[in-house]
C-alpha cells in the first residue's frame, strides 16, 4: 500500500476521534421513515422537514434523530429545537 495513503487513513482516523474539529453549517438529508420519505434540511440554525408533524409543530422525530446523530457537530441552537404548540 502507498505510504501516503496509509498516512492519510491514519490522519482521517485521528480527525474522526476529534469531533470538535467539525462544525455543520448546512445539511440536506433524505430520511426514509415508516410512513414515507421526507426531505430534511438544516440552514443556519433552522431545521425543516417535509413531514406533516413538522408542518404543524416545527419539530418531528426525523429532526430529533438527526440532532442526536450529529450532536457533537452542532451548535446548541441547532441541537435543541422547541416544539410549537398550535393554538
N, C-alpha and C positions, 0 to 999 in steps of 0.2 A: 504494500500500500504506500502511496505517496506520503512523504513525511509532512508536507504542508497540509494535506488533507487530514492527517491524524492530529496535527496541531489545531486545525480549525474545529474538529469534532470536540477536542478537549476544551477549547475556548467556549464553544456552544454549551457544553455541559456546565461549565463554571457560571456562565451567564444565566442559564436556566435555574441555577440554585440561588441566584441573587435577584429576586423579583422586583426589588426596589429600583433596578436599572430601567424598568419598562413602565411607561405611562400610556394608557389607552386614551386617545383623543377623539376617536370616532370608530364606529363599528357597524357593519351591516351583516345581518345573520338571517338565514332561513331556518326556522325552527319547525321540526316535524312533531306536532303534538298529537294527542289522542283523537282530536276532532278535526284535524286538518293541518295544513302547513301555513305558518304565519311568518310575515316579514317583520323583523325587528331591526331597530337602528338606535344608535347612540350618537347624538350630535351635541357637542359641548357637554353639558350636564343633563341633557334631556333624553329620556328613553321614549321610544314609540313602539307600538306593536299593533298589528292588523287584526287582532282578535276582538271579539265582542266585549269581553270583560274589560279590556284596556280602554275601549271607546267610552265606557261609562265611568270607570273608576280611576283611570290613569295609572293603573298598576295591574299586573297579572302574574300568573305562575311562570310564564315564559321569561318575562323581565327578571323576576326574582331568581330564576335558575341562572341566568347569565350574570347577575350580580354576585351570586355565590361562586360561580366558576372563575370569574375574573377579579374577584375581590382584592387580591394582592396588587392589582394594577390599576385600581380605580380610586378616584378621589372620594372623600366622604359624601359629597353631593351626588356622585354617580352611584355609590354603593347603597344609599338609603333613600328610598322614594316613598312618599306618603300617599296613601290611597285617598282618592277624592270620594267623599260620600255624597251621593246625589240627593238633592233637596226633595 
